[in-house]
Structure formats: C-alpha cells, structure tokens
Amino acid sequence: MPELPELLLFERNISSWCKGKTFSPKNAYSAEAEGSSPVRDAVRSDPFLVYTVLASVRGKEFRLDLRANHGDKVLHILFTHGLVGQWKTYEGEFDESLFTKWRFRMGADQGGGIVFVDQMRMGRFKIGDFSGKRGPCPVAEPVQFKANILENLGRTLFSKQIYQIMLDQTFFNG
C-alpha cells in the first residue's frame, strides 16, 4: 500500500504533468466499468465537456479534482491504491500493452494522459471528498496534526506500544 511519501510524489507528478492541459470526457475510461460507472458517467456529463485536473493528498487519501473550464463545478474522485496501485503518465497514444492492469485513465486533449495502474486490482475509486474519519495530514496540516496528538495523549490508546498507536489513522493519517 503506497504510503504518504509515494502519494505526495504521485500528487506532484500528476499536477505538474496536467498543468496547462485540458481533458475531455471522451478520453476518460475505467477498466472495471463495462456498463454504467458513476465516475465515468459523472465525468462524461455536462458541465465537464472540457476540464483541468489537479491532484490532492491528505495523509493516505489521494484525490483527483476535475475542474470544469466553464463555470465553477468541481468533481472530486477519491482513490485508494490497494497494495501496489500507482500513477503513471504516458505520451502519445495509449498503449494498453504497457499498462496491463490499468483501472482508470484520462487522456489529455493535447495527447498523452494519466493512468492508475494496479497489478493486483485491489485499488478503488469513487466520487467523494476526503474522509472526516482520519486525522490531519502530518505534511499539509502539521499544526493540527500536533494538536490532535497532544489533545488525545490521555486516551488509553496512547498507553499501548508505539507500533499499535501508529496504526490508528484517526491520529496518524499517512
């Protein structure tokens, strides 16, 4: 399962690659959706005739923000990566032989695209925002992260072994 450093790297690479590029619904695909897919259907609906893509990370949560070029509509797609899921970019035409177990991809109108590759097919995606059940991100929200720990030091959880405490995502998100 990708941890916070890998997700931050995915975020930086995708946001950098997508900067200045536009996407259109005809180039959004999901490998797991033969018929109707809520994510694909939302991306292919108006007002997402042309949109831009920005990646965001909050702890272990990874989100793509699709912003319609006309209006202020934003679609959030939240991803979990399973054990080995990762993001890749490609130039030119999509070559499925390079990405044998892809789960989600979006091609840019200018050519190339981004693809979520998951060899074990354990990763998932859905329309939604970051979960309120996880604690603050230690990288993006360090002050809130520290305050959350200090405010809860009296809880019984913090009397356990450190490896048990660090598994609790309400305090250690990422």
Protein Blocks (a to p, Z undefined) as FASTA:
>chain_A
ZZfklmmmmmmmmmmmmgopacdfklgccfklmklcfklmmmmpcfklbccdddddehja
ccdddddfedjddcdddddebjmbccdddehjddfklmmmbfbdcddfkgpadddddfko
paccdeddddfkbccdfklmmmlmmmmmmmmmmpmklmmcfklmmmpmklmgZZ
